Amino acid sequence: MLYRNSKEVRDSHKAIASLSFKFTPMSGRELMKILCNYFGFELENNYGSHVILINKNYHPPLLITVFMHNKLLPSSISHIVADAHIDRKEFLKYC
């Protein structure tokens, strides 16, 4: 039986983490450029520090909100990419 803090469990978590595709921090502007230039999104609207992007290739059209901060956390980038229905490997080709 493996216990939560056992060495085997910690080693297995490290192995899984090393296999995952990590996002590096980037600005909201950089993320917006990647989504617009490579994945078919267009600028729909701008609300203060948030930008709404639309992809009309989906039915109904897919709307994504991007925060225009100087540094987005990898977890935020991961959620935005998942909401955009983009594969992590495919996205990381353009970073």
Order of alpha helices (4+ residues) and beta strands (2+ residues): alpha-alpha-beta-beta-beta-alpha-alpha
